[in-house]
Amino acid sequence: MKVFIIGGTGLLGSASAAELIRRGHQVRSVALPPLPQNAVIPSEMEIVFGNYMTMTDEELTIQLTGCDALVFAAGVDERVEFSAPVMDHYIKYNVTPVERLLKIGKQVGVKRAVVLGSYFAHFAKKWPELKLTEKHPYIHSRIMQEEAVLDFNKDGMDVMVLELPYIFGTQPGRKPVWMFLVEMIQGMKGVTMYTKGGTTMVTVHQVAQAVAGAIEKGKGGTCYPVGWYNMTWKEMLAIFHKHMGIPGRKVLTIPTFLYRMSGKKLMKDFAARGIESGLDMVAFADIQTSETFIDNTLIKNELGVTDDDIDAAIGDSVKLCLAALAGKEMLIEMKAE
């Protein structure tokens, strides 16, 4: 198939492109410059530099014509800071452009589409009693995104969403999401203090497998919760400690009320800077202290995702963070354009 990727030079987009090309597909991408320094981008991928947000319908029609499938590996997550109302920004970057792309894609004969979403949407549906969409604009926007794109799953187009969790692995030159945690651990002396709970996680390569598997054989109309390795925070931190050169460091579990207090301070800091957070960091304690685990049976059986080396992937992420903090790497980070 000929696959069109939005965000094909990013961490997940480039890995997905490489996996699709390895399987014999052709890949074209529209991506923003600059490329991350020393980034490994598949040479077989056709890259058109430009901003899909500002391209006209006619320009996007030209890019999508002749393509069999579409992958949306762009948009923004909760790390990007916006002024109020933050929901307007999430709609601008995560909802409206995907609707537009799918509309144009359907018109030119695109048959399959995969949108990279968030596992927060999965838990918003699984745990309605937590009212996550009411408390967190970012999570609400991800549900809105799913509802919007799945509306195109008809009349010959199969649309799927991958609800992605925390991801380990690196792209040279691009800032890992885990920089904050490495800095936090470095700032604590002799012991790491963290909450109870835990999370599911995957490697970059497993995301690429999920994307390729969805393109090839995923079931239209499905939101796939993506998860493979379920770890408590203590288990994950032990791996961080090892790769940071402090193996065996003790982890103390802090009371949840202390996390809520720090979240309240953080929200005040946001407000003082004119920022509306996509996550209510006080209410986020409900998620942070839960075990946001996902069974991997569905993505294993339906998308063909296989096991990987999560320890090595965490190590790669930690080492890149350490190199950047030491001034040995210049990294670019997610931003809205």
Buried (B, 14 or more C-beta within 10 A) or exposed (E): BBBBBBBBBBBBBBBBBBBBBEEEBBBBBBBBEEBBEEBEBBEEBBBBEBEBBEBEEEBBBEBBBEBBBBBBBBBBBBBBBBEBEBBBBBBBBBBBBBBBBBEBBBEBEBBBBBBBBBBBBBBBBBBEEBEBBEBBBBBBBBBBBBEBBBEBBEEEBBBBBBBBBBBBBBBEBBBBBBBEBBEEBEEEEEEBBBBBBBBBBBBBBBBBBBBBBBBBEBEBEBBBBBBBBBBBBBEBBBBBBBBBEEEEBEBEBBEBEEBBEEBEEBBEEBEEEEBBBBBBBBBBBBBBBBEBBBEBEBBBEBBBBEEBEBEBBBBBBBBBBBBBEEEEBEBBEBEEE
